[in-house]
Amino acid sequence: MSKFLIVGLGNIGEEYAETRHNIGFKIVERLAAEAGVKFSSGRYADVAEMKHKGKQLILIKPTTYMNLSGKAVNYWLQAEKIDLENLLVLVDELALPFGKIRIGPKGSDGGHNGLKNIQETLNTNIYPRLRFGISNQFNKGSQVNYVLGKWNEEELKTLDERIKIAADAVKAFAFIGLERCMNEFNNK
């Protein structure tokens, strides 16, 4: 059975729970809920395992805080013997409009500390990622407050629906592969 490591980036702790920066956590939580599986405490991450159409998905929420996400990713890739092309990192993206998703095989860290740490730890930027748009509607100098801020009322109206689309994209990635998944979900 093919195995995939699905990494939802975020920060642990109540104060971060409903923030834009934690969208990765939200997507893997949605996948786990749909599959009826629960997260349990594992090394460097909370972990849940689900199956989808003959594929095994290891869902993780790193407990290392965003800036050290690479530690959890590296550990779970090795522990589960998963190749980089079967890794999918779910991350918030300022350069995309709210709720848009963009899936790709590689990329820069774009100033995102979680991606930067993963790239440094794995020594490559060639691994699939799903970027979830959080838009960039903030005043100069207030990026950190915006990213670590809660969703606004307007965003909350469609957030759940956008999370579902992202979760569907994750399942498609595992089942039909990166290329077809990109064609089907990019800019949805």
C-alpha positions as CSV (number, residue, x, y, z in Angstrom):
1,M,0.0,0.0,0.0
2,S,1.4,3.4,-1.0
3,K,2.1,5.6,2.0
4,F,1.9,9.4,2.1
5,L,2.9,11.9,4.7
6,I,0.5,14.8,4.9
7,V,1.9,17.7,7.0
8,G,-0.4,20.4,8.2
9,L,1.7,23.3,9.4
10,G,0.6,25.4,12.4
11,N,1.4,26.3,15.9
12,I,0.3,24.4,19.0
13,G,-1.6,26.1,21.8
14,E,-5.1,27.7,22.2
15,E,-3.9,31.2,21.3
16,Y,-3.1,30.0,17.8
17,A,-6.0,27.6,17.2
18,E,-8.2,29.7,15.0
19,T,-5.5,31.8,13.3
20,R,-4.7,32.1,9.6
21,H,-1.2,30.6,10.2
22,N,-2.9,27.3,11.4
23,I,-4.8,26.5,8.2
24,G,-2.5,23.4,7.7
25,F,-3.8,22.0,11.1
26,K,-7.4,22.8,10.0
27,I,-7.0,20.8,6.8
28,V,-5.5,17.7,8.4
29,E,-8.1,17.9,11.2
30,R,-10.8,17.9,8.5
31,L,-9.3,14.9,6.8
32,A,-9.2,13.0,10.1
33,A,-12.8,13.9,11.0
34,E,-14.0,12.8,7.5
35,A,-12.1,9.5,8.0
36,G,-13.3,9.0,11.6
37,V,-9.8,8.9,13.0
38,K,-8.3,10.7,16.0
39,F,-4.9,12.3,16.5
40,S,-2.7,11.0,19.2
41,S,0.5,12.3,20.6
42,G,3.6,11.1,18.7
43,R,7.2,12.2,18.4
44,Y,7.4,15.9,17.4
45,A,3.8,15.7,16.2
46,D,0.2,14.8,16.8
47,V,-0.5,11.9,14.4
48,A,-3.5,10.2,12.8
49,E,-3.6,7.5,10.1
50,M,-6.3,7.1,7.5
51,K,-6.9,5.1,4.4
52,H,-8.2,6.5,1.1
53,K,-8.9,4.3,-1.9
54,G,-6.1,1.9,-1.1
55,K,-3.6,4.6,0.0
56,Q,-2.4,5.2,3.5
57,L,-2.2,8.8,4.7
58,I,-0.2,9.6,7.8
59,L,-1.5,13.0,8.9
60,I,0.7,15.0,11.2
61,K,0.5,18.3,13.0
62,P,4.0,19.2,14.2
63,T,4.2,20.1,17.9
64,T,7.6,21.8,17.4
65,Y,6.1,25.2,16.6
66,M,6.2,26.5,13.0
67,N,9.9,27.5,13.0
68,L,11.1,24.0,13.7
69,S,8.6,22.1,11.5
70,G,11.5,20.4,9.6
71,K,12.3,18.3,12.6
72,A,8.9,16.7,12.6
73,V,8.8,16.3,8.8
74,N,12.2,14.7,8.7
75,Y,11.5,12.3,11.6
76,W,8.2,11.1,10.2
77,L,9.5,10.7,6.6
78,Q,12.2,8.4,8.0
79,A,10.1,6.6,10.6
80,E,7.5,5.7,8.0
81,K,10.0,5.3,5.1
82,I,8.1,7.7,2.8
83,D,9.7,9.2,-0.3
84,L,9.8,13.0,-0.8
85,E,7.4,12.8,-3.7
86,N,4.8,11.3,-1.3
87,L,5.1,14.2,1.1
88,L,2.6,17.0,1.0
89,V,3.0,20.1,3.1
90,L,-0.1,22.2,3.8
91,V,0.7,25.8,4.4
92,D,-0.8,29.3,4.6
93,E,0.1,31.7,1.6
94,L,-0.1,35.5,1.7
95,A,0.5,35.8,-2.1
96,L,-2.8,34.0,-2.9
97,P,-6.4,35.4,-2.5
98,F,-8.3,34.0,0.5
99,G,-9.3,30.4,0.0
100,K,-7.5,29.8,-3.3
101,I,-5.3,26.8,-3.3
102,R,-2.2,26.1,-5.4
103,I,-0.5,22.8,-5.4
104,G,3.0,22.4,-6.8
105,P,6.0,20.0,-6.8
106,K,8.5,22.5,-5.4
107,G,9.1,26.2,-4.6
108,S,10.8,28.8,-2.5
109,D,9.9,29.3,1.1
110,G,8.4,32.7,0.2
111,G,9.5,34.0,3.6
112,H,7.5,31.4,5.4
113,N,9.4,30.2,8.5
114,G,7.9,26.7,8.5
115,L,8.8,26.1,4.8
116,K,12.2,27.6,5.4
117,N,13.0,25.2,8.2
118,I,11.7,22.2,6.2
119,Q,13.9,23.2,3.3
120,E,16.9,23.6,5.5
121,T,16.3,20.3,7.3
122,L,15.6,18.2,4.2
123,N,18.2,20.1,2.2
124,T,15.9,20.6,-0.7
125,N,12.9,22.7,-1.8
126,I,11.7,19.9,-4.2
127,Y,8.8,18.4,-2.3
128,P,5.0,18.9,-3.0
129,R,3.1,21.5,-1.1
130,L,-0.4,22.8,-1.0
131,R,-0.6,26.5,-0.4
132,F,-3.9,27.9,1.0
133,G,-4.5,31.6,0.2
134,I,-4.9,33.8,3.3
135,S,-4.5,37.0,1.1
136,N,-2.4,40.0,2.1
137,Q,-5.0,42.5,3.4
138,F,-2.8,44.0,6.1
139,N,-1.0,47.4,6.6
140,K,2.7,47.7,6.1
141,G,4.5,46.4,9.2
142,S,1.6,44.3,10.5
143,Q,2.2,41.1,8.7
144,V,2.9,39.0,11.8
145,N,-0.3,40.3,13.5
146,Y,-2.3,39.5,10.4
147,V,-0.9,36.0,9.9
148,L,-1.3,35.2,13.6
149,G,-4.7,36.9,13.6
150,K,-8.1,35.2,13.6
151,W,-10.2,34.9,10.5
152,N,-12.5,37.8,9.9
153,E,-16.3,37.5,9.6
154,E,-16.3,37.6,5.8
155,E,-13.6,34.8,5.6
156,L,-15.5,32.7,8.1
157,K,-18.6,32.5,5.8
158,T,-16.7,30.3,3.3
159,L,-13.8,29.0,5.3
160,D,-15.3,25.6,5.9
161,E,-16.1,25.1,2.3
162,R,-12.6,26.1,1.2
163,I,-11.1,23.7,3.8
164,K,-13.2,20.9,2.4
165,I,-11.9,21.7,-1.1
166,A,-8.3,21.6,0.2
167,A,-9.0,18.3,2.0
168,D,-10.4,16.9,-1.3
169,A,-7.2,18.0,-3.0
170,V,-5.1,16.1,-0.5
171,K,-7.0,12.9,-1.1
172,A,-6.7,13.5,-4.9
173,F,-2.9,14.0,-4.5
174,A,-2.6,10.6,-2.9
175,F,-5.0,8.8,-5.3
176,I,-4.5,10.4,-8.8
177,G,-1.0,11.9,-8.3
178,L,0.5,15.4,-8.3
179,E,0.1,16.3,-11.9
180,R,-3.6,15.5,-12.2
181,C,-4.3,16.9,-8.8
182,M,-2.7,20.2,-9.9
183,N,-4.8,20.3,-13.0
184,E,-8.0,19.6,-11.1
185,F,-7.5,21.9,-8.1
186,N,-5.2,24.7,-8.9
187,N,-7.1,28.0,-8.8
188,K,-10.3,26.3,-7.7
